[in-house]
């Protein structure tokens, strides 16, 4: 507490460089990191639900997520090909 009060009263905060806009809390980079963290927490919640409430074994839950990952990659690949084909014509 004393160090913080001295930091303010001695105006040591003026010698610190501001945070780059890339690393600011409202930047695109940090918003994306937050979204990924929220997605990982949602996946963890779903895994817990599948194993504890539904009764699926852990390996079954992993298999479901692996198939969902492969399927979403397939869909995203097809969508990107459609957009790429439209721009070449």
N, C-alpha and C positions, 0 to 999 in steps of 0.2 A: 504494500500500500504506500509506503513512504517513497519507494522508488518511482512509482507512478506519479505521485504528487510532485516530486522533484523534476521528473520528466516534463511535466506541464509548466511548472513555475519557472524553470530555467530555460524554457522554450527550446528544448532539445529536439522537439518534433519538427522544427523548421529545417533541420539538416537531413531529414529523411526524404528520399525521392518518392514521389507518388507512384502508385501501382500502375503498370501499363494498362491501357484500355483492353488489351487482350485478356487480362487476368482479372478484370473488374467483375463484381458479382452479377451484373446484368449483361455481360458480354455474351456473344454467341457461343464462344468456347465453353464458358462456365455453365451456360444454360444447357448446352448439349451434355456436359458431364453430369449435370443434375438429372437430366432425363434418363441417361444411361443408368445412373444409380437407382432411380425410381423403378426402371424396368427390371433391374436385377432384384430389387426387393419384391416386386410383383411376382417374378418367376419363383423366388424362394417361397412366397406365400402359396402359390399354386402347387409347388412341389410338396409342401407340408400338408395341404388339403388333400392332394391325391394319395399320399402315403398314409396319413392318419385317419381321415374321414372316409375316403372311398375304399381304402384297403389295398391299393395297388402296391406291389413291392417296389423297393427303391429302384431296382434295375428297370422296372416297367415305366416308372416315371421318367427316368433318364432316356429311355427309348422313345417315349412320347415327345419329349423336348427335342431329341435328335431329329425325329421325323418332321416336327414342326419347323425346325431350322432348315432342313433340306427343302421342304415344301415352300417356305417363304423365299429362300434363295432362288428356287426355280421360277416362282412368280415374278420376283424382281428382275431376274435375267430376261424373262420373256417380255416384260414391260419395257425394259431398257432397249431391247432389240426392236420393238415396235417404234419407239421414239427415234432410234437411230435410223431406221429404214425410212421413216417419214422425212427426216431432214436431208437424206441423200437424194431423194427424188426431186 
